């Protein structure tokens, strides 16, 4: 049996603009959750992580709760303070298609920062 919430959510997700907005917000939150989990695994408070990364505690809080407009440099500083590294990869969105394929066997080079 489908709940009222699931029916409402399903109806809302039929709107393409709203669906894209929700997907974007979920993608943003994933980064913040990763930072919070790594910080917890290291038994660090936001204040202690901020000190190790040489930034403010409110900045760490914002990164965990509303990660917007972060620079790669900031992510690298936080990652290093957590004993981690940054990996950036492009992942195709669900339901999208690309017209042309690049030659070269389809392999993609990645680089850790």
N, C-alpha and C positions, 0 to 999 in steps of 0.2 A: 504494500500500500504506500502510495506516494504522499508525503506530508505536504501541508500547505506551503511551507517554506520552499521545498523542492520544486513545487509547481510554480511558485512566484519567481524563484531564481531562474528556472528554465525559461519562463516567459521573458524575463528581463534580458537574458543572454541571447535572445533572438535579435535584439537591437545590436547591429554590428559596432557602432561607436561605443556603446556602453560595454560590450564584451571586450573590445580592445583596451578600454580604460581599466577594466578589472584585471585583465591579463598583465598589463603594464605594472599595475600596483602590486600584484602578486610577485612578479619578477623582482621588483625593487625590494620587497620585504624579504625575499630569499637571501639576499646579500646581508641584510641586517641580522637575520636569524643566524647565519653562518658566523658572523663576528661575535654575536652573543654566546653561541655555543662554544666557540674556541676560547673565549674569555673565561667562561665558566669552567671549562676543562682545565684551564691553567690556574684556577682558584684566584682570579684577579677581579677586583672591583673595577667599576668604570673609572674611578679616580686613579687607581694604580696603573691601569692600562694607559690612561691618558698621560701619566707621568713617564711611562716607558716609551710612549710614542711621541713625547714632547708636544702634546696638544692639550686642549682643555677637556675636562670631564663632560661638559654639555655637548661638545662636538662628538664625543664617543656615544653619548646617549642619542644624539640625533642620527648618527650613523646606524645605530641598532634599530631605532624606531621609525625613522623616516629617511632612509638613505637616498638622497637626491643630490644631483650635481656633484658627485664625489670625483676628485681627480685621481688619476692613477697613482700619482705620488703619495697622496694621502692614504690610499689603500695599501701601498707598499710599506709605508711607515707603520701602519697598524699591523699588517701581516708580520713584519719583522719583529715587532714588539711581542707578538704572539708566538714567535718561533715558527712561523709559516711563510708561505710564498703566495704570490698572486698568479693565477692562471686566467687568461682571457681566451674565450673561445666563442665563436659564432655558431648558434644553433638555429636551424630552420624552424620557423613558427609552424604550428599545426595548420594544415589546410592550405599552405602556400605552395606555389610552384614557381620554378625559375625556368625561363624559356631556353637559355643557352647553358651548356655545360662547358667548363673549361677543360682544355686538354691537359695531359700529364698524368693520367691514371687516377685522378680524383683524390690524390693524397694531399693532405693539408699539413703544412709545417706549423708547429706550435713552439712557443718560447715561454719559459717561466721567468718571472720577474722577481 
